[in-house]
Amino acid sequence: MTDGFWTWDYFAQCTSRLKEVEKLLTNEQIQYLNEYYTMNRMPSVNEVLLICNQWNLKGIGWLVDIEDWFFGRRMAETEIQERRRLTRILPA
């Protein structure tokens, strides 16, 4: 457990969900999302819907999957930052 708001189990769940979504996507789609993420870490629902429409992905399930991808990516970054912070604090 971290001494912040999130637990290590929660970070693991988010990372697991991120990987599940990536299994449904092509490499080109994952690359596109990574590039989009560098410009906009928190896209609106409308922006995610535009991505789904651009890829011809229909249904609420895809919208949720892509939103989960962005959230999972943010949580992965947060986990890395938290681990770095803890290694600076904890004695060797």
PyMOL Python script that loads the backbone (N, CA, C, O; Angstrom):
from pymol import cmd

cmd.read_pdbstr("""\
ATOM      1  N   MET A   1       0.836  -1.181   0.000  1.00  0.00           N
ATOM      2  CA  MET A   1       0.000   0.000   0.000  1.00  0.00           C
ATOM      3  C   MET A   1       0.879   1.242   0.000  1.00  0.00           C
ATOM      4  O   MET A   1       1.946   1.262   0.614  1.00  0.00           O
ATOM      5  N   THR A   2       0.425   2.269  -0.689  1.00  0.00           N
ATOM      6  CA  THR A   2       1.146   3.529  -0.675  1.00  0.00           C
ATOM      7  C   THR A   2       0.634   4.361   0.486  1.00  0.00           C
ATOM      8  O   THR A   2      -0.424   4.080   1.049  1.00  0.00           O
ATOM      9  N   ASP A   3       1.382   5.371   0.834  1.00  0.00           N
ATOM     10  CA  ASP A   3       0.907   6.236   1.911  1.00  0.00           C
ATOM     11  C   ASP A   3       0.099   7.404   1.351  1.00  0.00           C
ATOM     12  O   ASP A   3      -0.246   8.334   2.080  1.00  0.00           O
ATOM     13  N   GLY A   4      -0.199   7.352   0.063  1.00  0.00           N
ATOM     14  CA  GLY A   4      -1.062   8.332  -0.572  1.00  0.00           C
ATOM     15  C   GLY A   4      -2.481   7.810  -0.678  1.00  0.00           C
ATOM     16  O   GLY A   4      -2.897   6.957   0.105  1.00  0.00           O
ATOM     17  N   PHE A   5      -3.209   8.315  -1.631  1.00  0.00           N
ATOM     18  CA  PHE A   5      -4.617   7.961  -1.802  1.00  0.00           C
ATOM     19  C   PHE A   5      -4.799   6.593  -2.446  1.00  0.00           C
ATOM     20  O   PHE A   5      -5.732   5.872  -2.092  1.00  0.00           O
ATOM     21  N   TRP A   6      -3.934   6.222  -3.377  1.00  0.00           N
ATOM     22  CA  TRP A   6      -4.081   4.982  -4.134  1.00  0.00           C
ATOM     23  C   TRP A   6      -3.331   3.836  -3.465  1.00  0.00           C
ATOM     24  O   TRP A   6      -2.347   4.053  -2.758  1.00  0.00           O
ATOM     25  N   THR A   7      -3.808   2.613  -3.698  1.00  0.00           N
ATOM     26  CA  THR A   7      -3.111   1.435  -3.205  1.00  0.00           C
ATOM     27  C   THR A   7      -2.394   0.768  -4.374  1.00  0.00           C
ATOM     28  O   THR A   7      -2.719   1.014  -5.536  1.00  0.00           O
ATOM     29  N   TRP A   8      -1.417  -0.078  -4.055  1.00  0.00           N
ATOM     30  CA  TRP A   8      -0.688  -0.796  -5.112  1.00  0.00           C
ATOM     31  C   TRP A   8      -1.631  -1.728  -5.844  1.00  0.00           C
ATOM     32  O   TRP A   8      -1.482  -1.930  -7.049  1.00  0.00           O
ATOM     33  N   ASP A   9      -2.607  -2.305  -5.137  1.00  0.00           N
ATOM     34  CA  ASP A   9      -3.588  -3.182  -5.787  1.00  0.00           C
ATOM     35  C   ASP A   9      -4.415  -2.408  -6.814  1.00  0.00           C
ATOM     36  O   ASP A   9      -4.724  -2.921  -7.890  1.00  0.00           O
ATOM     37  N   TYR A  10      -4.764  -1.185  -6.476  1.00  0.00           N
ATOM     38  CA  TYR A  10      -5.539  -0.375  -7.413  1.00  0.00           C
ATOM     39  C   TYR A  10      -4.715  -0.063  -8.659  1.00  0.00           C
ATOM     40  O   TYR A  10      -5.224  -0.136  -9.777  1.00  0.00           O
ATOM     41  N   PHE A  11      -3.450   0.283  -8.467  1.00  0.00           N
ATOM     42  CA  PHE A  11      -2.580   0.523  -9.616  1.00  0.00           C
ATOM     43  C   PHE A  11      -2.496  -0.728 -10.485  1.00  0.00           C
ATOM     44  O   PHE A  11      -2.520  -0.630 -11.712  1.00  0.00           O
ATOM     45  N   ALA A  12      -2.399  -1.896  -9.868  1.00  0.00           N
ATOM     46  CA  ALA A  12      -2.320  -3.159 -10.613  1.00  0.00           C
ATOM     47  C   ALA A  12      -3.607  -3.403 -11.394  1.00  0.00           C
ATOM     48  O   ALA A  12      -3.559  -3.872 -12.532  1.00  0.00           O
ATOM     49  N   GLN A  13      -4.746  -3.095 -10.801  1.00  0.00           N
ATOM     50  CA  GLN A  13      -6.020  -3.265 -11.504  1.00  0.00           C
ATOM     51  C   GLN A  13      -6.104  -2.348 -12.719  1.00  0.00           C
ATOM     52  O   GLN A  13      -6.554  -2.760 -13.787  1.00  0.00           O
ATOM     53  N   CYS A  14      -5.670  -1.111 -12.551  1.00  0.00           N
ATOM     54  CA  CYS A  14      -5.705  -0.157 -13.662  1.00  0.00           C
ATOM     55  C   CYS A  14      -4.771  -0.593 -14.785  1.00  0.00           C
ATOM     56  O   CYS A  14      -5.124  -0.497 -15.961  1.00  0.00           O
ATOM     57  N   THR A  15      -3.595  -1.067 -14.433  1.00  0.00           N
ATOM     58  CA  THR A  15      -2.645  -1.539 -15.431  1.00  0.00           C
ATOM     59  C   THR A  15      -3.194  -2.764 -16.143  1.00  0.00           C
ATOM     60  O   THR A  15      -3.033  -2.902 -17.356  1.00  0.00           O
ATOM     61  N   SER A  16      -3.833  -3.643 -15.408  1.00  0.00           N
ATOM     62  CA  SER A  16      -4.432  -4.835 -15.998  1.00  0.00           C
ATOM     63  C   SER A  16      -5.517  -4.450 -16.997  1.00  0.00           C
ATOM     64  O   SER A  16      -5.591  -5.015 -18.088  1.00  0.00           O
ATOM     65  N   ARG A  17      -6.343  -3.508 -16.629  1.00  0.00           N
ATOM     66  CA  ARG A  17      -7.408  -3.055 -17.537  1.00  0.00           C
ATOM     67  C   ARG A  17      -6.809  -2.398 -18.775  1.00  0.00           C
ATOM     68  O   ARG A  17      -7.314  -2.590 -19.881  1.00  0.00           O
ATOM     69  N   LEU A  18      -5.742  -1.626 -18.601  1.00  0.00           N
ATOM     70  CA  LEU A  18      -5.058  -0.996 -19.725  1.00  0.00           C
ATOM     71  C   LEU A  18      -4.593  -2.063 -20.714  1.00  0.00           C
ATOM     72  O   LEU A  18      -4.774  -1.911 -21.922  1.00  0.00           O
ATOM     73  N   LYS A  19      -4.001  -3.130 -20.213  1.00  0.00           N
ATOM     74  CA  LYS A  19      -3.511  -4.217 -21.064  1.00  0.00           C
ATOM     75  C   LYS A  19      -4.665  -4.955 -21.749  1.00  0.00           C
ATOM     76  O   LYS A  19      -4.534  -5.366 -22.902  1.00  0.00           O
ATOM     77  N   GLU A  20      -5.787  -5.125 -21.054  1.00  0.00           N
ATOM     78  CA  GLU A  20      -6.960  -5.778 -21.653  1.00  0.00           C
ATOM     79  C   GLU A  20      -7.469  -4.993 -22.857  1.00  0.00           C
ATOM     80  O   GLU A  20      -7.788  -5.568 -23.897  1.00  0.00           O
ATOM     81  N   VAL A  21      -7.540  -3.683 -22.704  1.00  0.00           N
ATOM     82  CA  VAL A  21      -8.012  -2.838 -23.798  1.00  0.00           C
ATOM     83  C   VAL A  21      -7.022  -2.894 -24.955  1.00  0.00           C
ATOM     84  O   VAL A  21      -7.429  -2.973 -26.115  1.00  0.00           O
ATOM     85  N   GLU A  22      -5.732  -2.853 -24.652  1.00  0.00           N
ATOM     86  CA  GLU A  22      -4.728  -2.881 -25.712  1.00  0.00           C
ATOM     87  C   GLU A  22      -4.783  -4.177 -26.518  1.00  0.00           C
ATOM     88  O   GLU A  22      -4.419  -4.182 -27.694  1.00  0.00           O
ATOM     89  N   LYS A  23      -5.230  -5.272 -25.910  1.00  0.00           N
ATOM     90  CA  LYS A  23      -5.374  -6.529 -26.642  1.00  0.00           C
ATOM     91  C   LYS A  23      -6.460  -6.433 -27.709  1.00  0.00           C
ATOM     92  O   LYS A  23      -6.431  -7.176 -28.690  1.00  0.00           O
ATOM     93  N   LEU A  24      -7.414  -5.528 -27.526  1.00  0.00           N
ATOM     94  CA  LEU A  24      -8.509  -5.363 -28.474  1.00  0.00           C
ATOM     95  C   LEU A  24      -8.146  -4.442 -29.636  1.00  0.00           C
ATOM     96  O   LEU A  24      -8.867  -4.385 -30.633  1.00  0.00           O
ATOM     97  N   LEU A  25      -7.049  -3.731 -29.514  1.00  0.00           N
ATOM     98  CA  LEU A  25      -6.666  -2.716 -30.490  1.00  0.00           C
ATOM     99  C   LEU A  25      -5.507  -3.189 -31.356  1.00  0.00           C
ATOM    100  O   LEU A  25      -4.770  -4.108 -30.998  1.00  0.00           O
ATOM    101  N   THR A  26      -5.369  -2.535 -32.504  1.00  0.00           N
ATOM    102  CA  THR A  26      -4.220  -2.806 -33.362  1.00  0.00           C
ATOM    103  C   THR A  26      -3.026  -1.991 -32.864  1.00  0.00           C
ATOM    104  O   THR A  26      -3.190  -1.072 -32.061  1.00  0.00           O
ATOM    105  N   ASN A  27      -1.843  -2.324 -33.334  1.00  0.00           N
ATOM    106  CA  ASN A  27      -0.652  -1.560 -32.956  1.00  0.00           C
ATOM    107  C   ASN A  27      -0.771  -0.100 -33.385  1.00  0.00           C
ATOM    108  O   ASN A  27      -0.334   0.798 -32.666  1.00  0.00           O
ATOM    109  N   GLU A  28      -1.361   0.136 -34.555  1.00  0.00           N
ATOM    110  CA  GLU A  28      -1.530   1.502 -35.043  1.00  0.00           C
ATOM    111  C   GLU A  28      -2.474   2.297 -34.137  1.00  0.00           C
ATOM    112  O   GLU A  28      -2.243   3.476 -33.872  1.00  0.00           O
ATOM    113  N   GLN A  29      -3.532   1.644 -33.667  1.00  0.00           N
ATOM    114  CA  GLN A  29      -4.463   2.322 -32.775  1.00  0.00           C
ATOM    115  C   GLN A  29      -3.800   2.646 -31.436  1.00  0.00           C
ATOM    116  O   GLN A  29      -4.001   3.730 -30.888  1.00  0.00           O
ATOM    117  N   ILE A  30      -3.022   1.721 -30.919  1.00  0.00           N
ATOM    118  CA  ILE A  30      -2.307   1.967 -29.659  1.00  0.00           C
ATOM    119  C   ILE A  30      -1.317   3.114 -29.831  1.00  0.00           C
ATOM    120  O   ILE A  30      -1.204   3.980 -28.963  1.00  0.00           O
ATOM    121  N   GLN A  31      -0.607   3.119 -30.942  1.00  0.00           N
ATOM    122  CA  GLN A  31       0.336   4.208 -31.208  1.00  0.00           C
ATOM    123  C   GLN A  31      -0.399   5.545 -31.293  1.00  0.00           C
ATOM    124  O   GLN A  31       0.068   6.551 -30.758  1.00  0.00           O
ATOM    125  N   TYR A  32      -1.551   5.552 -31.967  1.00  0.00           N
ATOM    126  CA  TYR A  32      -2.352   6.771 -32.072  1.00  0.00           C
ATOM    127  C   TYR A  32      -2.769   7.256 -30.686  1.00  0.00           C
ATOM    128  O   TYR A  32      -2.654   8.443 -30.380  1.00  0.00           O
ATOM    129  N   LEU A  33      -3.255   6.337 -29.846  1.00  0.00           N
ATOM    130  CA  LEU A  33      -3.665   6.726 -28.496  1.00  0.00           C
ATOM    131  C   LEU A  33      -2.491   7.274 -27.694  1.00  0.00           C
ATOM    132  O   LEU A  33      -2.644   8.255 -26.965  1.00  0.00           O
ATOM    133  N   ASN A  34      -1.327   6.656 -27.819  1.00  0.00           N
ATOM    134  CA  ASN A  34      -0.143   7.159 -27.116  1.00  0.00           C
ATOM    135  C   ASN A  34       0.219   8.569 -27.566  1.00  0.00           C
ATOM    136  O   ASN A  34       0.562   9.418 -26.743  1.00  0.00           O
ATOM    137  N   GLU A  35       0.143   8.818 -28.866  1.00  0.00           N
ATOM    138  CA  GLU A  35       0.432  10.159 -29.381  1.00  0.00           C
ATOM    139  C   GLU A  35      -0.632  11.155 -28.927  1.00  0.00           C
ATOM    140  O   GLU A  35      -0.315  12.283 -28.551  1.00  0.00           O
ATOM    141  N   TYR A  36      -1.889  10.735 -28.964  1.00  0.00           N
ATOM    142  CA  TYR A  36      -2.981  11.592 -28.511  1.00  0.00           C
ATOM    143  C   TYR A  36      -2.801  11.922 -27.032  1.00  0.00           C
ATOM    144  O   TYR A  36      -3.026  13.052 -26.598  1.00  0.00           O
ATOM    145  N   TYR A  37      -2.392  10.914 -26.273  1.00  0.00           N
ATOM    146  CA  TYR A  37      -2.196  11.077 -24.825  1.00  0.00           C
ATOM    147  C   TYR A  37      -1.132  12.120 -24.512  1.00  0.00           C
ATOM    148  O   TYR A  37      -1.259  12.863 -23.538  1.00  0.00           O
ATOM    149  N   THR A  38      -0.086  12.180 -25.329  1.00  0.00           N
ATOM    150  CA  THR A  38       0.966  13.171 -25.066  1.00  0.00           C
ATOM    151  C   THR A  38       0.440  14.590 -25.238  1.00  0.00           C
ATOM    152  O   THR A  38       0.959  15.524 -24.627  1.00  0.00           O
ATOM    153  N   MET A  39      -0.589  14.754 -26.068  1.00  0.00           N
ATOM    154  CA  MET A  39      -1.164  16.081 -26.283  1.00  0.00           C
ATOM    155  C   MET A  39      -2.318  16.375 -25.331  1.00  0.00           C
ATOM    156  O   MET A  39      -2.547  17.528 -24.965  1.00  0.00           O
ATOM    157  N   ASN A  40      -3.044  15.331 -24.931  1.00  0.00           N
ATOM    158  CA  ASN A  40      -4.233  15.524 -24.115  1.00  0.00           C
ATOM    159  C   ASN A  40      -4.416  14.322 -23.194  1.00  0.00           C
ATOM    160  O   ASN A  40      -4.940  13.288 -23.608  1.00  0.00           O
ATOM    161  N   ARG A  41      -3.984  14.462 -21.953  1.00  0.00           N
ATOM    162  CA  ARG A  41      -4.041  13.351 -21.003  1.00  0.00           C
ATOM    163  C   ARG A  41      -5.452  13.025 -20.541  1.00  0.00           C
ATOM    164  O   ARG A  41      -5.716  11.903 -20.109  1.00  0.00           O
ATOM    165  N   MET A  42      -6.360  13.987 -20.625  1.00  0.00           N
ATOM    166  CA  MET A  42      -7.733  13.777 -20.142  1.00  0.00           C
ATOM    167  C   MET A  42      -8.737  14.252 -21.190  1.00  0.00           C
ATOM    168  O   MET A  42      -9.331  15.320 -21.045  1.00  0.00           O
ATOM    169  N   PRO A  43      -8.926  13.456 -22.245  1.00  0.00           N
ATOM    170  CA  PRO A  43      -9.884  13.871 -23.273  1.00  0.00           C
ATOM    171  C   PRO A  43     -11.316  13.816 -22.747  1.00  0.00           C
ATOM    172  O   PRO A  43     -11.646  13.021 -21.867  1.00  0.00           O
ATOM    173  N   SER A  44     -12.140  14.671 -23.303  1.00  0.00           N
ATOM    174  CA  SER A  44     -13.559  14.669 -22.933  1.00  0.00           C
ATOM    175  C   SER A  44     -14.238  13.449 -23.551  1.00  0.00           C
ATOM    176  O   SER A  44     -13.669  12.762 -24.400  1.00  0.00           O
ATOM    177  N   VAL A  45     -15.453  13.201 -23.110  1.00  0.00           N
ATOM    178  CA  VAL A  45     -16.233  12.096 -23.664  1.00  0.00           C
ATOM    179  C   VAL A  45     -16.427  12.315 -25.164  1.00  0.00           C
ATOM    180  O   VAL A  45     -16.357  11.365 -25.944  1.00  0.00           O
ATOM    181  N   ASN A  46     -16.666  13.547 -25.564  1.00  0.00           N
ATOM    182  CA  ASN A  46     -16.857  13.840 -26.988  1.00  0.00           C
ATOM    183  C   ASN A  46     -15.590  13.538 -27.797  1.00  0.00           C
ATOM    184  O   ASN A  46     -15.675  13.035 -28.917  1.00  0.00           O
ATOM    185  N   GLU A  47     -14.420  13.842 -27.232  1.00  0.00           N
ATOM    186  CA  GLU A  47     -13.169  13.544 -27.930  1.00  0.00           C
ATOM    187  C   GLU A  47     -12.960  12.038 -28.058  1.00  0.00           C
ATOM    188  O   GLU A  47     -12.508  11.559 -29.098  1.00  0.00           O
ATOM    189  N   VAL A  48     -13.284  11.298 -27.014  1.00  0.00           N
ATOM    190  CA  VAL A  48     -13.171   9.836 -27.076  1.00  0.00           C
ATOM    191  C   VAL A  48     -14.170   9.283 -28.090  1.00  0.00           C
ATOM    192  O   VAL A  48     -13.857   8.354 -28.835  1.00  0.00           O
ATOM    193  N   LEU A  49     -15.355   9.848 -28.116  1.00  0.00           N
ATOM    194  CA  LEU A  49     -16.369   9.430 -29.089  1.00  0.00           C
ATOM    195  C   LEU A  49     -15.889   9.684 -30.518  1.00  0.00           C
ATOM    196  O   LEU A  49     -16.129   8.866 -31.406  1.00  0.00           O
ATOM    197  N   LEU A  50     -15.218  10.801 -30.741  1.00  0.00           N
ATOM    198  CA  LEU A  50     -14.660  11.092 -32.064  1.00  0.00           C
ATOM    199  C   LEU A  50     -13.614  10.054 -32.467  1.00  0.00           C
ATOM    200  O   LEU A  50     -13.568   9.629 -33.622  1.00  0.00           O
ATOM    201  N   ILE A  51     -12.777   9.648 -31.515  1.00  0.00           N
ATOM    202  CA  ILE A  51     -11.779   8.606 -31.792  1.00  0.00           C
ATOM    203  C   ILE A  51     -12.487   7.319 -32.184  1.00  0.00           C
ATOM    204  O   ILE A  51     -12.114   6.684 -33.170  1.00  0.00           O
ATOM    205  N   CYS A  52     -13.502   6.928 -31.426  1.00  0.00           N
ATOM    206  CA  CYS A  52     -14.255   5.703 -31.730  1.00  0.00           C
ATOM    207  C   CYS A  52     -14.898   5.788 -33.111  1.00  0.00           C
ATOM    208  O   CYS A  52     -14.856   4.825 -33.876  1.00  0.00           O
ATOM    209  N   ASN A  53     -15.492   6.934 -33.433  1.00  0.00           N
ATOM    210  CA  ASN A  53     -16.124   7.101 -34.740  1.00  0.00           C
ATOM    211  C   ASN A  53     -15.094   7.060 -35.860  1.00  0.00           C
ATOM    212  O   ASN A  53     -15.344   6.486 -36.920  1.00  0.00           O
ATOM    213  N   GLN A  54     -13.951   7.662 -35.626  1.00  0.00           N
ATOM    214  CA  GLN A  54     -12.875   7.669 -36.615  1.00  0.00           C
ATOM    215  C   GLN A  54     -12.427   6.241 -36.926  1.00  0.00           C
ATOM    216  O   GLN A  54     -12.104   5.929 -38.072  1.00  0.00           O
ATOM    217  N   TRP A  55     -12.407   5.386 -35.928  1.00  0.00           N
ATOM    218  CA  TRP A  55     -11.993   3.990 -36.102  1.00  0.00           C
ATOM    219  C   TRP A  55     -13.162   3.071 -36.426  1.00  0.00           C
ATOM    220  O   TRP A  55     -12.987   1.859 -36.552  1.00  0.00           O
ATOM    221  N   ASN A  56     -14.367   3.652 -36.563  1.00  0.00           N
ATOM    222  CA  ASN A  56     -15.574   2.886 -36.866  1.00  0.00           C
ATOM    223  C   ASN A  56     -15.876   1.855 -35.769  1.00  0.00           C
ATOM    224  O   ASN A  56     -16.306   0.737 -36.056  1.00  0.00           O
ATOM    225  N   LEU A  57     -15.648   2.243 -34.528  1.00  0.00           N
ATOM    226  CA  LEU A  57     -15.944   1.397 -33.371  1.00  0.00           C
ATOM    227  C   LEU A  57     -17.285   1.846 -32.809  1.00  0.00           C
ATOM    228  O   LEU A  57     -17.403   2.953 -32.284  1.00  0.00           O
ATOM    229  N   LYS A  58     -18.276   1.006 -32.916  1.00  0.00           N
ATOM    230  CA  LYS A  58     -19.636   1.359 -32.503  1.00  0.00           C
ATOM    231  C   LYS A  58     -19.960   0.754 -31.138  1.00  0.00           C
ATOM    232  O   LYS A  58     -19.495  -0.334 -30.798  1.00  0.00           O
ATOM    233  N   GLY A  59     -20.753   1.471 -30.380  1.00  0.00           N
ATOM    234  CA  GLY A  59     -21.263   0.951 -29.119  1.00  0.00           C
ATOM    235  C   GLY A  59     -20.620   1.597 -27.913  1.00  0.00           C
ATOM    236  O   GLY A  59     -19.491   2.084 -27.960  1.00  0.00           O
ATOM    237  N   ILE A  60     -21.376   1.584 -26.831  1.00  0.00           N
ATOM    238  CA  ILE A  60     -20.926   2.173 -25.575  1.00  0.00           C
ATOM    239  C   ILE A  60     -19.718   1.435 -25.013  1.00  0.00           C
ATOM    240  O   ILE A  60     -18.888   2.027 -24.323  1.00  0.00           O
ATOM    241  N   GLY A  61     -19.623   0.143 -25.309  1.00  0.00           N
ATOM    242  CA  GLY A  61     -18.499  -0.649 -24.807  1.00  0.00           C
ATOM    243  C   GLY A  61     -17.157  -0.098 -25.263  1.00  0.00           C
ATOM    244  O   GLY A  61     -16.210  -0.026 -24.479  1.00  0.00           O
ATOM    245  N   TRP A  62     -17.075   0.292 -26.532  1.00  0.00           N
ATOM    246  CA  TRP A  62     -15.822   0.845 -27.043  1.00  0.00           C
ATOM    247  C   TRP A  62     -15.511   2.190 -26.403  1.00  0.00           C
ATOM    248  O   TRP A  62     -14.356   2.491 -26.101  1.00  0.00           O
ATOM    249  N   LEU A  63     -16.537   2.990 -26.200  1.00  0.00           N
ATOM    250  CA  LEU A  63     -16.337   4.284 -25.545  1.00  0.00           C
ATOM    251  C   LEU A  63     -15.737   4.081 -24.160  1.00  0.00           C
ATOM    252  O   LEU A  63     -14.782   4.759 -23.780  1.00  0.00           O
ATOM    253  N   VAL A  64     -16.300   3.151 -23.417  1.00  0.00           N
ATOM    254  CA  VAL A  64     -15.790   2.849 -22.075  1.00  0.00           C
ATOM    255  C   VAL A  64     -14.370   2.289 -22.154  1.00  0.00           C
ATOM    256  O   VAL A  64     -13.513   2.653 -21.347  1.00  0.00           O
ATOM    257  N   ASP A  65     -14.118   1.405 -23.124  1.00  0.00           N
ATOM    258  CA  ASP A  65     -12.774   0.828 -23.274  1.00  0.00           C
ATOM    259  C   ASP A  65     -11.726   1.906 -23.510  1.00  0.00           C
ATOM    260  O   ASP A  65     -10.665   1.895 -22.886  1.00  0.00           O
ATOM    261  N   ILE A  66     -12.023   2.833 -24.408  1.00  0.00           N
ATOM    262  CA  ILE A  66     -11.042   3.880 -24.719  1.00  0.00           C
ATOM    263  C   ILE A  66     -10.874   4.821 -23.528  1.00  0.00           C
ATOM    264  O   ILE A  66      -9.758   5.252 -23.234  1.00  0.00           O
ATOM    265  N   GLU A  67     -11.961   5.141 -22.845  1.00  0.00           N
ATOM    266  CA  GLU A  67     -11.845   5.949 -21.631  1.00  0.00           C
ATOM    267  C   GLU A  67     -11.011   5.217 -20.579  1.00  0.00           C
ATOM    268  O   GLU A  67     -10.177   5.826 -19.909  1.00  0.00           O
ATOM    269  N   ASP A  68     -11.239   3.914 -20.436  1.00  0.00           N
ATOM    270  CA  ASP A  68     -10.445   3.110 -19.500  1.00  0.00           C
ATOM    271  C   ASP A  68      -8.970   3.130 -19.881  1.00  0.00           C
ATOM    272  O   ASP A  68      -8.104   3.150 -19.006  1.00  0.00           O
ATOM    273  N   TRP A  69      -8.680   3.126 -21.175  1.00  0.00           N
ATOM    274  CA  TRP A  69      -7.289   3.163 -21.623  1.00  0.00           C
ATOM    275  C   TRP A  69      -6.620   4.451 -21.140  1.00  0.00           C
ATOM    276  O   TRP A  69      -5.524   4.413 -20.581  1.00  0.00           O
ATOM    277  N   PHE A  70      -7.283   5.593 -21.356  1.00  0.00           N
ATOM    278  CA  PHE A  70      -6.707   6.874 -20.927  1.00  0.00           C
ATOM    279  C   PHE A  70      -6.536   6.913 -19.403  1.00  0.00           C
ATOM    280  O   PHE A  70      -5.509   7.375 -18.906  1.00  0.00           O
ATOM    281  N   PHE A  71      -7.535   6.432 -18.670  1.00  0.00           N
ATOM    282  CA  PHE A  71      -7.430   6.424 -17.212  1.00  0.00           C
ATOM    283  C   PHE A  71      -6.307   5.493 -16.762  1.00  0.00           C
ATOM    284  O   PHE A  71      -5.518   5.851 -15.887  1.00  0.00           O
ATOM    285  N   GLY A  72      -6.231   4.311 -17.349  1.00  0.00           N
ATOM    286  CA  GLY A  72      -5.173   3.362 -17.002  1.00  0.00           C
ATOM    287  C   GLY A  72      -3.798   3.922 -17.282  1.00  0.00           C
ATOM    288  O   GLY A  72      -2.862   3.698 -16.513  1.00  0.00           O
ATOM    289  N   ARG A  73      -3.671   4.641 -18.365  1.00  0.00           N
ATOM    290  CA  ARG A  73      -2.380   5.250 -18.710  1.00  0.00           C
ATOM    291  C   ARG A  73      -1.987   6.308 -17.678  1.00  0.00           C
ATOM    292  O   ARG A  73      -0.828   6.386 -17.272  1.00  0.00           O
ATOM    293  N   ARG A  74      -2.956   7.119 -17.258  1.00  0.00           N
ATOM    294  CA  ARG A  74      -2.666   8.124 -16.226  1.00  0.00           C
ATOM    295  C   ARG A  74      -2.276   7.453 -14.911  1.00  0.00           C
ATOM    296  O   ARG A  74      -1.360   7.910 -14.227  1.00  0.00           O
ATOM    297  N   MET A  75      -2.966   6.373 -14.557  1.00  0.00           N
ATOM    298  CA  MET A  75      -2.651   5.666 -13.317  1.00  0.00           C
ATOM    299  C   MET A  75      -1.276   4.997 -13.393  1.00  0.00           C
ATOM    300  O   MET A  75      -0.573   4.923 -12.386  1.00  0.00           O
ATOM    301  N   ALA A  76      -0.890   4.517 -14.563  1.00  0.00           N
ATOM    302  CA  ALA A  76       0.446   3.928 -14.729  1.00  0.00           C
ATOM    303  C   ALA A  76       1.509   4.981 -14.490  1.00  0.00           C
ATOM    304  O   ALA A  76       2.523   4.705 -13.848  1.00  0.00           O
ATOM    305  N   GLU A  77       1.293   6.179 -14.995  1.00  0.00           N
ATOM    306  CA  GLU A  77       2.245   7.274 -14.750  1.00  0.00           C
ATOM    307  C   GLU A  77       2.271   7.649 -13.273  1.00  0.00           C
ATOM    308  O   GLU A  77       3.337   7.899 -12.709  1.00  0.00           O
ATOM    309  N   THR A  78       1.098   7.688 -12.649  1.00  0.00           N
ATOM    310  CA  THR A  78       1.023   8.016 -11.226  1.00  0.00           C
ATOM    311  C   THR A  78       1.766   6.977 -10.402  1.00  0.00           C
ATOM    312  O   THR A  78       2.461   7.324  -9.448  1.00  0.00           O
ATOM    313  N   GLU A  79       1.626   5.701 -10.762  1.00  0.00           N
ATOM    314  CA  GLU A  79       2.331   4.641 -10.041  1.00  0.00           C
ATOM    315  C   GLU A  79       3.840   4.807 -10.154  1.00  0.00           C
ATOM    316  O   GLU A  79       4.557   4.656  -9.164  1.00  0.00           O
ATOM    317  N   ILE A  80       4.321   5.114 -11.338  1.00  0.00           N
ATOM    318  CA  ILE A  80       5.761   5.321 -11.542  1.00  0.00           C
ATOM    319  C   ILE A  80       6.243   6.479 -10.680  1.00  0.00           C
ATOM    320  O   ILE A  80       7.276   6.372 -10.019  1.00  0.00           O
ATOM    321  N   GLN A  81       5.507   7.579 -10.681  1.00  0.00           N
ATOM    322  CA  GLN A  81       5.893   8.739  -9.868  1.00  0.00           C
ATOM    323  C   GLN A  81       5.896   8.390  -8.385  1.00  0.00           C
ATOM    324  O   GLN A  81       6.791   8.805  -7.649  1.00  0.00           O
ATOM    325  N   GLU A  82       4.900   7.630  -7.945  1.00  0.00           N
ATOM    326  CA  GLU A  82       4.817   7.248  -6.532  1.00  0.00           C
ATOM    327  C   GLU A  82       5.984   6.340  -6.143  1.00  0.00           C
ATOM    328  O   GLU A  82       6.570   6.509  -5.073  1.00  0.00           O
ATOM    329  N   ARG A  83       6.321   5.385  -6.996  1.00  0.00           N
ATOM    330  CA  ARG A  83       7.453   4.501  -6.705  1.00  0.00           C
ATOM    331  C   ARG A  83       8.762   5.282  -6.648  1.00  0.00           C
ATOM    332  O   ARG A  83       9.605   5.016  -5.791  1.00  0.00           O
ATOM    333  N   ARG A  84       8.939   6.239  -7.550  1.00  0.00           N
ATOM    334  CA  ARG A  84      10.147   7.078  -7.520  1.00  0.00           C
ATOM    335  C   ARG A  84      10.209   7.901  -6.235  1.00  0.00           C
ATOM    336  O   ARG A  84      11.263   8.037  -5.613  1.00  0.00           O
ATOM    337  N   ARG A  85       9.058   8.443  -5.856  1.00  0.00           N
ATOM    338  CA  ARG A  85       9.002   9.243  -4.627  1.00  0.00           C
ATOM    339  C   ARG A  85       9.373   8.389  -3.422  1.00  0.00           C
ATOM    340  O   ARG A  85      10.126   8.832  -2.554  1.00  0.00           O
ATOM    341  N   LEU A  86       8.849   7.167  -3.364  1.00  0.00           N
ATOM    342  CA  LEU A  86       9.138   6.289  -2.228  1.00  0.00           C
ATOM    343  C   LEU A  86      10.601   5.860  -2.196  1.00  0.00           C
ATOM    344  O   LEU A  86      11.173   5.721  -1.115  1.00  0.00           O
ATOM    345  N   THR A  87      11.211   5.651  -3.346  1.00  0.00           N
ATOM    346  CA  THR A  87      12.629   5.242  -3.339  1.00  0.00           C
ATOM    347  C   THR A  87      13.514   6.390  -2.884  1.00  0.00           C
ATOM    348  O   THR A  87      14.595   6.156  -2.342  1.00  0.00           O
ATOM    349  N   ARG A  88      13.079   7.618  -3.092  1.00  0.00           N
ATOM    350  CA  ARG A  88      13.869   8.758  -2.578  1.00  0.00           C
ATOM    351  C   ARG A  88      13.706   8.918  -1.075  1.00  0.00           C
ATOM    352  O   ARG A  88      14.623   9.366  -0.387  1.00  0.00           O
ATOM    353  N   ILE A  89      12.513   8.543  -0.562  1.00  0.00           N
ATOM    354  CA  ILE A  89      12.229   8.713   0.859  1.00  0.00           C
ATOM    355  C   ILE A  89      12.816   7.587   1.704  1.00  0.00           C
ATOM    356  O   ILE A  89      13.407   7.828   2.757  1.00  0.00           O
ATOM    357  N   LEU A  90      12.644   6.347   1.227  1.00  0.00           N
ATOM    358  CA  LEU A  90      13.057   5.182   2.009  1.00  0.00           C
ATOM    359  C   LEU A  90      14.575   5.065   2.060  1.00  0.00           C
ATOM    360  O   LEU A  90      15.249   5.307   1.058  1.00  0.00           O
ATOM    361  N   PRO A  91      15.116   4.696   3.215  1.00  0.00           N
ATOM    362  CA  PRO A  91      16.565   4.524   3.312  1.00  0.00           C
ATOM    363  C   PRO A  91      17.010   3.274   2.529  1.00  0.00           C
ATOM    364  O   PRO A  91      16.245   2.327   2.346  1.00  0.00           O
ATOM    365  N   ALA A  92      18.235   3.306   2.089  1.00  0.00           N
ATOM    366  CA  ALA A  92      18.765   2.197   1.283  1.00  0.00           C
ATOM    367  C   ALA A  92      19.055   0.963   2.078  1.00  0.00           C
ATOM    368  O   ALA A  92      19.503  -0.039   1.521  1.00  0.00           O
TER     369      ALA A  92
END
""", "prot")
cmd.dss("prot")
cmd.show_as("cartoon", "prot")
cmd.util.cbc("prot")
cmd.orient("prot")
